[in-house]
Amino acid sequence: MFNNLLELIENAENHEKMPVRKFFNNTFGTLLNDAIFELKKKQEKTKNMGLMTMQGQVRFVAHFLQDHLPDNEANADSEEEDEQTSDA
């Protein structure tokens, strides 16, 4: 997912006039929206002040995204790591 996002950012000709909503749908789908929704639900239910700080919110969203990666993205990351370790 992140490699595809980086490619989209670096190749500005393909998305120069792309609407923001379409850009996010093409890169994240609803995953980022789902993460933020879960964060808000968790903030309402808990008195944990760690989720109210910027660092806590970013950490929660990052863990949510990491835990809910599409299957093909998780496999792509492990394949890249395998290639890097075999090259070393």
MIDOSE-1310 file (N, C-alpha, C; in nm, 2 decimals, decimal comma, always signed):
residues 88
mfnn	+0,08/-0,12/+0,00/+0,00/+0,00/+0,00/+0,09/+0,12/+0,00; +0,19/+0,12/+0,08/+0,27/+0,24/+0,09/+0,36/+0,26/-0,03; +0,40/+0,15/-0,09/+0,48/+0,17/-0,22/+0,39/+0,22/-0,33; +0,27/+0,18/-0,33/+0,17/+0,23/-0,43/+0,15/+0,38/-0,41
llel	+0,13/+0,42/-0,28/+0,11/+0,56/-0,25/+0,23/+0,64/-0,29; +0,35/+0,59/-0,26/+0,47/+0,67/-0,29/+0,48/+0,69/-0,44; +0,45/+0,58/-0,52/+0,45/+0,59/-0,67/+0,35/+0,69/-0,72; +0,23/+0,70/-0,66/+0,13/+0,80/-0,70/+0,18/+0,94/-0,67
iena	+0,24/+0,96/-0,56/+0,29/+1,09/-0,52/+0,40/+1,13/-0,61; +0,50/+1,04/-0,64/+0,61/+1,08/-0,73/+0,57/+1,10/-0,87; +0,47/+1,03/-0,92/+0,43/+1,05/-1,06/+0,31/+1,14/-1,06; +0,33/+1,27/-1,06/+0,23/+1,37/-1,05/+0,14/+1,38/-1,17
enhe	+0,19/+1,34/-1,29/+0,12/+1,36/-1,41/-0,01/+1,28/-1,41; -0,01/+1,17/-1,34/-0,13/+1,08/-1,34/-0,24/+1,13/-1,25; -0,21/+1,21/-1,15/-0,31/+1,25/-1,05/-0,31/+1,40/-1,02; -0,26/+1,48/-1,11/-0,25/+1,62/-1,09/-0,38/+1,69/-1,06
kmpv	-0,49/+1,64/-1,12/-0,62/+1,71/-1,10/-0,72/+1,61/-1,03; -0,66/+1,51/-0,97/-0,75/+1,41/-0,91/-0,81/+1,47/-0,78; -0,94/+1,45/-0,76/-1,01/+1,50/-0,64/-0,95/+1,42/-0,52; -0,95/+1,48/-0,40/-0,90/+1,43/-0,28/-0,97/+1,30/-0,25
rkff	-1,10/+1,29/-0,25/-1,17/+1,17/-0,22/-1,13/+1,06/-0,30; -1,12/+1,08/-0,43/-1,08/+0,97/-0,52/-0,94/+0,93/-0,50; -0,85/+1,02/-0,46/-0,71/+0,99/-0,43/-0,71/+0,89/-0,31; -0,78/+0,92/-0,20/-0,79/+0,84/-0,09/-0,85/+0,71/-0,11
nntf	-0,96/+0,70/-0,19/-1,02/+0,58/-0,23/-0,93/+0,49/-0,31; -0,85/+0,55/-0,39/-0,75/+0,47/-0,48/-0,63/+0,42/-0,39; -0,60/+0,49/-0,28/-0,48/+0,45/-0,21/-0,52/+0,38/-0,08; -0,61/+0,43/+0,00/-0,64/+0,37/+0,13/-0,78/+0,30/+0,13
gtll	-0,86/+0,32/+0,04/-1,00/+0,27/+0,05/-1,07/+0,34/+0,17; -1,13/+0,26/+0,25/-1,20/+0,32/+0,37/-1,12/+0,29/+0,49; -1,00/+0,23/+0,47/-0,92/+0,19/+0,59/-0,89/+0,31/+0,68; -0,84/+0,42/+0,63/-0,81/+0,53/+0,71/-0,94/+0,59/+0,78
ndai	-1,05/+0,59/+0,71/-1,17/+0,64/+0,77/-1,21/+0,54/+0,89; -1,20/+0,41/+0,86/-1,23/+0,32/+0,97/-1,15/+0,33/+1,09; -1,02/+0,36/+1,07/-0,93/+0,38/+1,18/-0,97/+0,50/+1,27; -1,00/+0,61/+1,20/-1,04/+0,73/+1,27/-1,17/+0,71/+1,34
felk	-1,27/+0,64/+1,28/-1,39/+0,61/+1,34/-1,37/+0,52/+1,47; -1,29/+0,42/+1,46/-1,26/+0,34/+1,58/-1,19/+0,42/+1,69; -1,10/+0,51/+1,65/-1,04/+0,60/+1,75/-1,14/+0,68/+1,83; -1,23/+0,74/+1,75/-1,34/+0,83/+1,82/-1,42/+0,74/+1,91
kkqe	-1,46/+0,62/+1,87/-1,54/+0,53/+1,95/-1,46/+0,50/+2,08; -1,34/+0,47/+2,07/-1,25/+0,43/+2,18/-1,24/+0,55/+2,28; -1,22/+0,67/+2,22/-1,21/+0,79/+2,30/-1,33/+0,81/+2,39; -1,45/+0,79/+2,33/-1,57/+0,81/+2,40/-1,59/+0,71/+2,51
ktkn	-1,54/+0,59/+2,50/-1,57/+0,48/+2,59/-1,46/+0,47/+2,70; -1,35/+0,53/+2,68/-1,24/+0,52/+2,78/-1,20/+0,65/+2,84; -1,15/+0,65/+2,96/-1,10/+0,77/+3,02/-0,94/+0,77/+3,01; -0,89/+0,69/+2,93/-0,74/+0,69/+2,90/-0,70/+0,82/+2,84
mglm	-0,62/+0,90/+2,91/-0,58/+1,03/+2,85/-0,48/+1,01/+2,74; -0,42/+0,89/+2,73/-0,32/+0,87/+2,62/-0,38/+0,88/+2,49; -0,51/+0,85/+2,48/-0,58/+0,85/+2,35/-0,62/+1,00/+2,31; -0,61/+1,09/+2,41/-0,65/+1,23/+2,38/-0,53/+1,31/+2,33
tmqg	-0,41/+1,26/+2,35/-0,29/+1,33/+2,30/-0,27/+1,30/+2,15; -0,20/+1,39/+2,09/-0,17/+1,37/+1,95/-0,09/+1,25/+1,92; +0,01/+1,22/+2,01/+0,10/+1,10/+1,99/+0,01/+0,98/+2,01; -0,08/+0,98/+2,11/-0,16/+0,86/+2,13/-0,26/+0,83/+2,02
qvrf	-0,31/+0,94/+1,96/-0,40/+0,92/+1,85/-0,33/+0,87/+1,73; -0,21/+0,92/+1,70/-0,13/+0,88/+1,58/-0,09/+0,73/+1,61; -0,05/+0,70/+1,73/-0,01/+0,56/+1,76/-0,13/+0,46/+1,74; -0,25/+0,50/+1,79/-0,37/+0,42/+1,77/-0,40/+0,40/+1,62
vahf	-0,40/+0,50/+1,55/-0,44/+0,49/+1,40/-0,33/+0,41/+1,33; -0,20/+0,43/+1,36/-0,10/+0,35/+1,30/-0,11/+0,20/+1,33; -0,14/+0,17/+1,46/-0,16/+0,03/+1,49/-0,28/-0,03/+1,42; -0,39/+0,05/+1,42/-0,51/+0,00/+1,35/-0,48/-0,03/+1,20
lqdh	-0,41/+0,06/+1,13/-0,38/+0,04/+0,99/-0,29/-0,08/+0,98; -0,19/-0,10/+1,06/-0,10/-0,21/+1,06/-0,17/-0,34/+1,08; -0,27/-0,34/+1,17/-0,34/-0,46/+1,20/-0,45/-0,50/+1,10; -0,49/-0,40/+1,02/-0,60/-0,42/+0,92/-0,55/-0,41/+0,78
lpdn	-0,43/-0,43/+0,75/-0,38/-0,42/+0,61/-0,45/-0,53/+0,53; -0,47/-0,49/+0,40/-0,53/-0,59/+0,31/-0,42/-0,71/+0,30; -0,47/-0,83/+0,27/-0,39/-0,95/+0,27/-0,27/-0,93/+0,17; -0,30/-0,88/+0,05/-0,20/-0,86/-0,05/-0,09/-0,76/-0,01
eana	-0,12/-0,66/+0,07/-0,02/-0,57/+0,12/+0,07/-0,63/+0,22; +0,01/-0,71/+0,31/+0,09/-0,77/+0,42/+0,19/-0,87/+0,35; +0,14/-0,94/+0,25/+0,23/-1,04/+0,18/+0,34/-0,96/+0,10; +0,31/-0,85/+0,04/+0,41/-0,78/-0,03/+0,52/-0,73/+0,06
dsee	+0,49/-0,68/+0,18/+0,59/-0,64/+0,27/+0,68/-0,75/+0,31; +0,62/-0,87/+0,34/+0,71/-0,98/+0,38/+0,79/-1,03/+0,27; +0,74/-1,02/+0,14/+0,82/-1,06/+0,03/+0,94/-0,97/+0,01; +0,92/-0,84/+0,03/+1,03/-0,74/+0,02/+1,13/-0,76/+0,13
edeq	+1,09/-0,79/+0,25/+1,19/-0,82/+0,36/+1,27/-0,95/+0,32; +1,20/-1,05/+0,27/+1,27/-1,17/+0,23/+1,37/-1,15/+0,13; +1,34/-1,06/+0,03/+1,44/-1,03/-0,08/+1,56/-0,95/-0,02; +1,53/-0,86/+0,07/+1,64/-0,78/+0,13/+1,73/-0,87/+0,22
tsda	+1,68/-0,96/+0,29/+1,76/-1,05/+0,37/+1,84/-1,15/+0,29; +1,78/-1,20/+0,18/+1,85/-1,29/+0,09/+1,96/-1,22/+0,01; +1,95/-1,09/-0,01/+2,05/-1,02/-0,09/+2,17/-0,98/+0,00; +2,15/-0,98/+0,13/+2,25/-0,93/+0,22/+2,36/-1,04/+0,25
